[in-house]
Amino acid sequence: MLKGFEIGGGFEMAEKRGSEVNDEFIFENGKASTTTNFSGGIQGGISNGMDIVFRVAFKPTATIGKQQKTINTDGAVVDLEAAGRHDPCVVPRAVPIVETMAALVLANQIKIR
């Protein structure tokens, strides 16, 4: 389950001063760019032309092949031992899902005239 999403420097940037995370624009080799990319290519909800960079964080899968304590519908403490196939890691499934959603969001922003 997705628990965190950050663009560019993300949550770390909240602890810094604006002067420390300002992406200064420059004109170099006939192209506008920034000296850094703390904003992850997105400023004010618009691409600034730099690479779009984001990270997502998933919590570990809770249903594992290890006996755990839980409660039943009556509130009584019971032991739970998962049976069947349960993946201990969501990464193999998560990567194509995140890539596809990113592509869909970007494609949705294209204005056909």
N, CA, C and O atoms as a GROMACS GRO file, in nm:
protein
  452
    1MET      N    1   0.084  -0.117   0.000
    1MET     CA    2   0.000   0.000   0.000
    1MET      C    3   0.089   0.124   0.000
    1MET      O    4   0.182   0.136   0.080
    2LEU      N    5   0.058   0.215  -0.091
    2LEU     CA    6   0.135   0.339  -0.102
    2LEU      C    7   0.117   0.424   0.023
    2LEU      O    8   0.005   0.450   0.066
    3LYS      N    9   0.229   0.466   0.080
    3LYS     CA   10   0.224   0.548   0.202
    3LYS      C   11   0.289   0.684   0.186
    3LYS      O   12   0.269   0.772   0.268
    4GLY      N   13   0.367   0.702   0.080
    4GLY     CA   14   0.432   0.830   0.061
    4GLY      C   15   0.456   0.860  -0.085
    4GLY      O   16   0.482   0.769  -0.164
    5PHE      N   17   0.447   0.987  -0.122
    5PHE     CA   18   0.472   1.032  -0.258
    5PHE      C   19   0.541   1.168  -0.247
    5PHE      O   20   0.493   1.257  -0.178
    6GLU      N   21   0.653   1.182  -0.316
    6GLU     CA   22   0.722   1.310  -0.313
    6GLU      C   23   0.776   1.343  -0.451
    6GLU      O   24   0.818   1.255  -0.526
    7ILE      N   25   0.775   1.471  -0.483
    7ILE     CA   26   0.828   1.519  -0.610
    7ILE      C   27   0.958   1.593  -0.579
    7ILE      O   28   0.963   1.676  -0.489
    8GLY      N   29   1.061   1.563  -0.657
    8GLY     CA   30   1.190   1.628  -0.638
    8GLY      C   31   1.246   1.597  -0.500
    8GLY      O   32   1.254   1.481  -0.460
    9GLY      N   33   1.285   1.700  -0.427
    9GLY     CA   34   1.341   1.683  -0.293
    9GLY      C   35   1.239   1.642  -0.189
    9GLY      O   36   1.275   1.595  -0.081
   10GLY      N   37   1.113   1.657  -0.221
   10GLY     CA   38   1.004   1.607  -0.137
   10GLY      C   39   1.004   1.655   0.006
   10GLY      O   40   1.026   1.773   0.034
   11PHE      N   41   0.978   1.561   0.095
   11PHE     CA   42   0.960   1.593   0.237
   11PHE      C   43   1.084   1.657   0.298
   11PHE      O   44   1.073   1.738   0.391
   12GLU      N   45   1.201   1.622   0.249
   12GLU     CA   46   1.325   1.678   0.302
   12GLU      C   47   1.329   1.830   0.282
   12GLU      O   48   1.388   1.902   0.363
   13MET      N   49   1.267   1.878   0.176
   13MET     CA   50   1.268   2.021   0.146
   13MET      C   51   1.188   2.103   0.247
   13MET      O   52   1.212   2.222   0.263
   14ALA      N   53   1.094   2.041   0.315
   14ALA     CA   54   1.012   2.111   0.414
   14ALA      C   55   1.095   2.158   0.533
   14ALA      O   56   1.052   2.246   0.608
   15GLU      N   57   1.211   2.100   0.552
   15GLU     CA   58   1.297   2.135   0.665
   15GLU      C   59   1.404   2.237   0.628
   15GLU      O   60   1.489   2.271   0.710
   16LYS      N   61   1.400   2.286   0.505
   16LYS     CA   62   1.503   2.378   0.458
   16LYS      C   63   1.444   2.517   0.434
   16LYS      O   64   1.322   2.535   0.432
   17ARG      N   65   1.532   2.612   0.417
   17ARG     CA   66   1.491   2.748   0.383
   17ARG      C   67   1.471   2.757   0.231
   17ARG      O   68   1.530   2.680   0.154
   18GLY      N   69   1.386   2.850   0.191
   18GLY     CA   70   1.362   2.870   0.048
   18GLY      C   71   1.490   2.897  -0.029
   18GLY      O   72   1.504   2.852  -0.143
   19SER      N   73   1.582   2.969   0.032
   19SER     CA   74   1.709   3.000  -0.035
   19SER      C   75   1.794   2.875  -0.057
   19SER      O   76   1.883   2.876  -0.143
   20GLU      N   77   1.768   2.769   0.019
   20GLU     CA   78   1.845   2.645   0.004
   20GLU      C   79   1.790   2.554  -0.105
   20GLU      O   80   1.860   2.465  -0.153
   21VAL      N   81   1.665   2.574  -0.143
   21VAL     CA   82   1.603   2.482  -0.238
   21VAL      C   83   1.555   2.552  -0.366
   21VAL      O   84   1.480   2.493  -0.445
   22ASN      N   85   1.598   2.675  -0.386
   22ASN     CA   86   1.558   2.749  -0.505
   22ASN      C   87   1.629   2.692  -0.627
   22ASN      O   88   1.752   2.680  -0.629
   23ASP      N   89   1.552   2.656  -0.728
   23ASP     CA   90   1.609   2.609  -0.854
   23ASP      C   91   1.631   2.731  -0.944
   23ASP      O   92   1.538   2.779  -1.009
   24GLU      N   93   1.755   2.781  -0.946
   24GLU     CA   94   1.786   2.900  -1.026
   24GLU      C   95   1.788   2.867  -1.174
   24GLU      O   96   1.849   2.769  -1.217
   25PHE      N   97   1.719   2.950  -1.252
   25PHE     CA   98   1.717   2.930  -1.397
   25PHE      C   99   1.839   2.990  -1.463
   25PHE      O  100   1.887   3.096  -1.424
   26ILE      N  101   1.888   2.919  -1.564
   26ILE     CA  102   2.001   2.966  -1.644
   26ILE      C  103   1.969   2.939  -1.791
   26ILE      O  104   1.881   2.859  -1.822
   27PHE      N  105   2.040   3.006  -1.880
   27PHE     CA  106   2.027   2.982  -2.023
   27PHE      C  107   2.163   2.932  -2.070
   27PHE      O  108   2.262   3.005  -2.066
   28GLU      N  109   2.166   2.807  -2.114
   28GLU     CA  110   2.292   2.745  -2.149
   28GLU      C  111   2.274   2.658  -2.273
   28GLU      O  112   2.177   2.582  -2.282
   29ASN      N  113   2.365   2.669  -2.367
   29ASN     CA  114   2.359   2.592  -2.491
   29ASN      C  115   2.226   2.609  -2.563
   29ASN      O  116   2.170   2.515  -2.619
   30GLY      N  117   2.176   2.733  -2.561
   30GLY     CA  118   2.051   2.763  -2.631
   30GLY      C  119   1.926   2.707  -2.566
   30GLY      O  120   1.821   2.698  -2.629
   31LYS      N  121   1.938   2.669  -2.439
   31LYS     CA  122   1.824   2.606  -2.371
   31LYS      C  123   1.813   2.658  -2.228
   31LYS      O  124   1.914   2.673  -2.158
   32ALA      N  125   1.691   2.685  -2.185
   32ALA     CA  126   1.667   2.724  -2.046
   32ALA      C  127   1.667   2.598  -1.960
   32ALA      O  128   1.608   2.497  -1.997
   33SER      N  129   1.733   2.606  -1.847
   33SER     CA  130   1.734   2.495  -1.752
   33SER      C  131   1.757   2.552  -1.612
   33SER      O  132   1.767   2.674  -1.595
   34THR      N  133   1.766   2.465  -1.514
   34THR     CA  134   1.794   2.510  -1.378
   34THR      C  135   1.926   2.449  -1.334
   34THR      O  136   1.968   2.345  -1.384
   35THR      N  137   1.991   2.516  -1.239
   35THR     CA  138   2.120   2.467  -1.191
   35THR      C  139   2.103   2.344  -1.102
   35THR      O  140   2.196   2.265  -1.088
   36THR      N  141   1.985   2.330  -1.042
   36THR     CA  142   1.952   2.214  -0.959
   36THR      C  143   1.812   2.167  -0.999
   36THR      O  144   1.749   2.229  -1.085
   37ASN      N  145   1.765   2.062  -0.940
   37ASN     CA  146   1.629   2.015  -0.971
   37ASN      C  147   1.558   1.974  -0.843
   37ASN      O  148   1.497   1.867  -0.836
   38PHE      N  149   1.566   2.060  -0.741
   38PHE     CA  150   1.498   2.030  -0.616
   38PHE      C  151   1.347   2.016  -0.634
   38PHE      O  152   1.281   1.942  -0.562
   39SER      N  153   1.293   2.088  -0.732
   39SER     CA  154   1.148   2.084  -0.754
   39SER      C  155   1.104   1.961  -0.831
   39SER      O  156   0.984   1.939  -0.849
   40GLY      N  157   1.198   1.880  -0.876
   40GLY     CA  158   1.163   1.758  -0.948
   40GLY      C  159   1.098   1.786  -1.082
   40GLY      O  160   1.021   1.703  -1.131
   41GLY      N  161   1.128   1.900  -1.141
   41GLY     CA  162   1.076   1.933  -1.273
   41GLY      C  163   0.936   1.991  -1.272
   41GLY      O  164   0.881   2.022  -1.378
   42ILE      N  165   0.876   2.007  -1.154
   42ILE     CA  166   0.740   2.059  -1.143
   42ILE      C  167   0.742   2.182  -1.053
   42ILE      O  168   0.784   2.175  -0.937
   43GLN      N  169   0.695   2.294  -1.107
   43GLN     CA  170   0.683   2.416  -1.026
   43GLN      C  171   0.545   2.474  -1.047
   43GLN      O  172   0.505   2.503  -1.160
   44GLY      N  173   0.471   2.490  -0.938
   44GLY     CA  174   0.335   2.542  -0.947
   44GLY      C  175   0.244   2.452  -1.027
   44GLY      O  176   0.148   2.500  -1.088
   45GLY      N  177   0.272   2.323  -1.029
   45GLY     CA  178   0.190   2.227  -1.101
   45GLY      C  179   0.219   2.221  -1.250
   45GLY      O  180   0.146   2.156  -1.326
   46ILE      N  181   0.325   2.288  -1.293
   46ILE     CA  182   0.360   2.293  -1.435
   46ILE      C  183   0.504   2.245  -1.452
   46ILE      O  184   0.590   2.276  -1.370
   47SER      N  185   0.530   2.171  -1.559
   47SER     CA  186   0.667   2.128  -1.587
   47SER      C  187   0.754   2.248  -1.616
   47SER      O  188   0.714   2.338  -1.691
   48ASN      N  189   0.874   2.250  -1.557
   48ASN     CA  190   0.966   2.361  -1.586
   48ASN      C  191   1.070   2.319  -1.692
   48ASN      O  192   1.166   2.391  -1.716
   49GLY      N  193   1.049   2.204  -1.754
   49GLY     CA  194   1.138   2.159  -1.860
   49GLY      C  195   1.249   2.067  -1.812
   49GLY      O  196   1.316   2.004  -1.894
   50MET      N  197   1.269   2.059  -1.683
   50MET     CA  198   1.370   1.967  -1.630
   50MET      C  199   1.309   1.827  -1.618
   50MET      O  200   1.188   1.810  -1.633
   51ASP      N  201   1.392   1.728  -1.591
   51ASP     CA  202   1.342   1.593  -1.572
   51ASP      C  203   1.240   1.591  -1.460
   51ASP      O  204   1.260   1.652  -1.355
   52ILE      N  205   1.130   1.520  -1.481
   52ILE     CA  206   1.031   1.504  -1.375
   52ILE      C  207   1.077   1.387  -1.288
   52ILE      O  208   1.095   1.275  -1.336
   53VAL      N  209   1.097   1.416  -1.161
   53VAL     CA  210   1.150   1.317  -1.067
   53VAL      C  211   1.053   1.303  -0.950
   53VAL      O  212   1.018   1.402  -0.886
   54PHE      N  213   1.011   1.180  -0.923
   54PHE     CA  214   0.928   1.157  -0.805
   54PHE      C  215   0.963   1.022  -0.745
   54PHE      O  216   1.018   0.934  -0.811
   55ARG      N  217   0.929   1.008  -0.618
   55ARG     CA  218   0.952   0.883  -0.546
   55ARG      C  219   0.825   0.843  -0.475
   55ARG      O  220   0.747   0.928  -0.431
   56VAL      N  221   0.806   0.714  -0.464
   56VAL     CA  222   0.692   0.663  -0.389
   56VAL      C  223   0.745   0.566  -0.283
   56VAL      O  224   0.849   0.504  -0.301
   57ALA      N  225   0.672   0.556  -0.174
   57ALA     CA  226   0.710   0.465  -0.065
   57ALA      C  227   0.593   0.373  -0.034
   57ALA      O  228   0.479   0.418  -0.021
   58PHE      N  229   0.622   0.247  -0.024
   58PHE     CA  230   0.521   0.147   0.010
   58PHE      C  231   0.553   0.088   0.146
   58PHE      O  232   0.670   0.072   0.181
   59LYS      N  233   0.450   0.056   0.222
   59LYS     CA  234   0.473  -0.013   0.349
   59LYS      C  235   0.497  -0.160   0.318
   59LYS      O  236   0.448  -0.211   0.218
   60PRO      N  237   0.571  -0.229   0.402
   60PRO     CA  238   0.592  -0.372   0.380
   60PRO      C  239   0.460  -0.448   0.388
   60PRO      O  240   0.367  -0.406   0.457
   61THR      N  241   0.453  -0.559   0.319
   61THR     CA  242   0.335  -0.645   0.323
   61THR      C  243   0.318  -0.700   0.463
   61THR      O  244   0.410  -0.760   0.519
   62ALA      N  245   0.199  -0.680   0.521
   62ALA     CA  246   0.173  -0.726   0.658
   62ALA      C  247   0.138  -0.874   0.666
   62ALA      O  248   0.167  -0.939   0.767
   63THR      N  249   0.076  -0.928   0.561
   63THR     CA  250   0.038  -1.068   0.564
   63THR      C  251   0.158  -1.152   0.520
   63THR      O  252   0.188  -1.163   0.401
   64ILE      N  253   0.223  -1.209   0.618
   64ILE     CA  254   0.343  -1.289   0.592
   64ILE      C  255   0.326  -1.427   0.654
   64ILE      O  256   0.233  -1.451   0.732
   65GLY      N  257   0.414  -1.516   0.620
   65GLY     CA  258   0.406  -1.653   0.670
   65GLY      C  259   0.459  -1.666   0.812
   65GLY      O  260   0.543  -1.751   0.839
   66LYS      N  261   0.411  -1.583   0.901
   66LYS     CA  262   0.453  -1.584   1.041
   66LYS      C  263   0.328  -1.564   1.125
   66LYS      O  264   0.246  -1.477   1.097
   67GLN      N  265   0.315  -1.645   1.228
   67GLN     CA  266   0.197  -1.632   1.315
   67GLN      C  267   0.199  -1.495   1.383
   67GLN      O  268   0.301  -1.450   1.434
   68GLN      N  269   0.080  -1.429   1.381
   68GLN     CA  270   0.068  -1.296   1.438
   68GLN      C  271  -0.058  -1.287   1.523
   68GLN      O  272  -0.153  -1.363   1.505
   69LYS      N  273  -0.057  -1.194   1.616
   69LYS     CA  274  -0.175  -1.170   1.700
   69LYS      C  275  -0.268  -1.072   1.628
   69LYS      O  276  -0.222  -0.980   1.560
   70THR      N  277  -0.398  -1.093   1.645
   70THR     CA  278  -0.498  -1.002   1.592
   70THR      C  279  -0.624  -1.018   1.677
   70THR      O  280  -0.621  -1.086   1.780
   71ILE      N  281  -0.732  -0.956   1.636
   71ILE     CA  282  -0.858  -0.977   1.708
   71ILE      C  283  -0.963  -1.023   1.608
   71ILE      O  284  -0.955  -0.994   1.489
   72ASN      N  285  -1.061  -1.095   1.658
   72ASN     CA  286  -1.172  -1.138   1.572
   72ASN      C  287  -1.287  -1.038   1.582
   72ASN      O  288  -1.272  -0.934   1.647
   73THR      N  289  -1.400  -1.069   1.521
   73THR     CA  290  -1.513  -0.975   1.519
   73THR      C  291  -1.575  -0.954   1.656
   73THR      O  292  -1.649  -0.858   1.677
   74ASP      N  293  -1.546  -1.043   1.750
   74ASP     CA  294  -1.595  -1.026   1.887
   74ASP      C  295  -1.497  -0.948   1.974
   74ASP      O  296  -1.526  -0.917   2.089
   75GLY      N  297  -1.381  -0.916   1.918
   75GLY     CA  298  -1.280  -0.842   1.992
   75GLY      C  299  -1.185  -0.930   2.070
   75GLY      O  300  -1.099  -0.880   2.143
   76ALA      N  301  -1.200  -1.062   2.056
   76ALA     CA  302  -1.111  -1.155   2.127
   76ALA      C  303  -0.977  -1.166   2.054
   76ALA      O  304  -0.972  -1.168   1.931
   77VAL      N  305  -0.868  -1.173   2.131
   77VAL     CA  306  -0.735  -1.190   2.074
   77VAL      C  307  -0.723  -1.331   2.020
   77VAL      O  308  -0.753  -1.429   2.089
   78VAL      N  309  -0.680  -1.341   1.894
   78VAL     CA  310  -0.662  -1.472   1.830
   78VAL      C  311  -0.530  -1.471   1.754
   78VAL      O  312  -0.472  -1.366   1.728
   79ASP      N  313  -0.484  -1.590   1.720
   79ASP     CA  314  -0.364  -1.604   1.637
   79ASP      C  315  -0.404  -1.612   1.491
   79ASP      O  316  -0.502  -1.679   1.457
   80LEU      N  317  -0.331  -1.545   1.406
   80LEU     CA  318  -0.355  -1.548   1.263
   80LEU      C  319  -0.230  -1.604   1.197
   80LEU      O  320  -0.119  -1.556   1.220
   81GLU      N  321  -0.250  -1.705   1.115
   81GLU     CA  322  -0.139  -1.759   1.038
   81GLU      C  323  -0.185  -1.765   0.894
   81GLU      O  324  -0.275  -1.842   0.859
   82ALA      N  325  -0.124  -1.683   0.810
   82ALA     CA  326  -0.165  -1.674   0.670
   82ALA      C  327  -0.139  -1.806   0.600
   82ALA      O  328  -0.036  -1.871   0.620
   83ALA      N  329  -0.233  -1.845   0.517
   83ALA     CA  330  -0.218  -1.966   0.436
   83ALA      C  331  -0.231  -1.926   0.290
   83ALA      O  332  -0.298  -1.828   0.257
   84GLY      N  333  -0.169  -1.999   0.204
   84GLY     CA  334  -0.176  -1.968   0.063
   84GLY      C  335  -0.062  -1.880   0.018
   84GLY      O  336   0.036  -1.864   0.091
   85ARG      N  337  -0.074  -1.824  -0.099
   85ARG     CA  338   0.032  -1.744  -0.158
   85ARG      C  339   0.020  -1.598  -0.114
   85ARG      O  340  -0.081  -1.533  -0.140
   86HIS      N  341   0.122  -1.548  -0.048
   86HIS     CA  342   0.128  -1.408  -0.009
   86HIS      C  343   0.269  -1.360  -0.038
   86HIS      O  344   0.367  -1.413   0.014
   87ASP      N  345   0.280  -1.259  -0.123
   87ASP     CA  346   0.411  -1.207  -0.160
   87ASP      C  347   0.469  -1.122  -0.048
   87ASP      O  348   0.401  -1.033   0.003
   88PRO      N  349   0.593  -1.148  -0.008
   88PRO     CA  350   0.656  -1.068   0.096
   88PRO      C  351   0.705  -0.932   0.045
   88PRO      O  352   0.749  -0.849   0.125
   89CYS      N  353   0.697  -0.909  -0.087
   89CYS     CA  354   0.747  -0.784  -0.145
   89CYS      C  355   0.655  -0.741  -0.260
   89CYS      O  356   0.626  -0.820  -0.349
   90VAL      N  357   0.611  -0.615  -0.256
   90VAL     CA  358   0.520  -0.565  -0.360
   90VAL      C  359   0.596  -0.505  -0.479
   90VAL      O  360   0.533  -0.470  -0.580
   91VAL      N  361   0.727  -0.493  -0.470
   91VAL     CA  362   0.804  -0.423  -0.574
   91VAL      C  363   0.780  -0.477  -0.715
   91VAL      O  364   0.759  -0.397  -0.806
   92PRO      N  365   0.782  -0.609  -0.737
   92PRO     CA  366   0.763  -0.655  -0.875
   92PRO      C  367   0.629  -0.610  -0.936
   92PRO      O  368   0.621  -0.587  -1.056
   93ARG      N  369   0.526  -0.596  -0.855
   93ARG     CA  370   0.397  -0.550  -0.905
   93ARG      C  371   0.387  -0.398  -0.901
   93ARG      O  372   0.321  -0.339  -0.987
   94ALA      N  373   0.450  -0.336  -0.804
   94ALA     CA  374   0.436  -0.191  -0.785
   94ALA      C  375   0.503  -0.111  -0.895
   94ALA      O  376   0.448  -0.009  -0.939
   95VAL      N  377   0.618  -0.152  -0.941
   95VAL     CA  378   0.693  -0.074  -1.039
   95VAL      C  379   0.611  -0.050  -1.167
   95VAL      O  380   0.597   0.066  -1.207
   96PRO      N  381   0.556  -0.153  -1.232
   96PRO     CA  382   0.478  -0.124  -1.353
   96PRO      C  383   0.350  -0.046  -1.325
   96PRO      O  384   0.303   0.029  -1.411
   97ILE      N  385   0.293  -0.061  -1.207
   97ILE     CA  386   0.173   0.015  -1.172
   97ILE      C  387   0.207   0.163  -1.158
   97ILE      O  388   0.136   0.248  -1.212
   98VAL      N  389   0.315   0.194  -1.088
   98VAL     CA  390   0.356   0.335  -1.070
   98VAL      C  391   0.395   0.396  -1.204
   98VAL      O  392   0.357   0.509  -1.234
   99GLU      N  393   0.471   0.322  -1.286
   99GLU     CA  394   0.510   0.373  -1.417
   99GLU      C  395   0.387   0.401  -1.505
   99GLU      O  396   0.381   0.504  -1.572
  100THR      N  397   0.291   0.310  -1.504
  100THR     CA  398   0.171   0.326  -1.585
  100THR      C  399   0.088   0.444  -1.538
  100THR      O  400   0.040   0.523  -1.620
  101MET      N  401   0.070   0.458  -1.408
  101MET     CA  402  -0.007   0.572  -1.355
  101MET      C  403   0.061   0.704  -1.387
  101MET      O  404  -0.006   0.801  -1.420
  102ALA      N  405   0.194   0.708  -1.379
  102ALA     CA  406   0.266   0.831  -1.413
  102ALA      C  407   0.243   0.865  -1.561
  102ALA      O  408   0.219   0.981  -1.595
  103ALA      N  409   0.250   0.765  -1.647
  103ALA     CA  410   0.227   0.788  -1.790
  103ALA      C  411   0.084   0.834  -1.816
  103ALA      O  412   0.063   0.924  -1.898
  104LEU      N  413  -0.014   0.776  -1.748
  104LEU     CA  414  -0.153   0.816  -1.766
  104LEU      C  415  -0.176   0.960  -1.720
  104LEU      O  416  -0.246   1.037  -1.787
  105VAL      N  417  -0.118   0.996  -1.607
  105VAL     CA  418  -0.134   1.133  -1.557
  105VAL      C  419  -0.072   1.233  -1.654
  105VAL      O  420  -0.132   1.336  -1.684
  106LEU      N  421   0.048   1.202  -1.702
  106LEU     CA  422   0.112   1.293  -1.798
  106LEU      C  423   0.034   1.300  -1.929
  106LEU      O  424   0.015   1.408  -1.984
  107ALA      N  425  -0.011   1.186  -1.979
  107ALA     CA  426  -0.089   1.184  -2.105
  107ALA      C  427  -0.219   1.262  -2.089
  107ALA      O  428  -0.264   1.327  -2.184
  108ASN      N  429  -0.278   1.256  -1.972
  108ASN     CA  430  -0.403   1.328  -1.946
  108ASN      C  431  -0.384   1.480  -1.954
  108ASN      O  432  -0.480   1.554  -1.976
  109GLN      N  433  -0.261   1.526  -1.935
  109GLN     CA  434  -0.234   1.670  -1.937
  109GLN      C  435  -0.210   1.725  -2.077
  109GLN      O  436  -0.206   1.846  -2.096
  110ILE      N  437  -0.194   1.636  -2.174
  110ILE     CA  438  -0.170   1.679  -2.311
  110ILE      C  439  -0.299   1.735  -2.369
  110ILE      O  440  -0.404   1.670  -2.365
  111LYS      N  441  -0.290   1.855  -2.420
  111LYS     CA  442  -0.405   1.922  -2.480
  111LYS      C  443  -0.396   1.908  -2.631
  111LYS      O  444  -0.304   1.962  -2.692
  112ILE      N  445  -0.489   1.839  -2.690
  112ILE     CA  446  -0.491   1.823  -2.836
  112ILE      C  447  -0.573   1.938  -2.894
  112ILE      O  448  -0.687   1.962  -2.853
  113ARG      N  449  -0.514   2.008  -2.988
  113ARG     CA  450  -0.582   2.125  -3.047
  113ARG      C  451  -0.613   2.102  -3.190
  113ARG      O  452  -0.670   2.189  -3.255
   0.00000   0.00000   0.00000
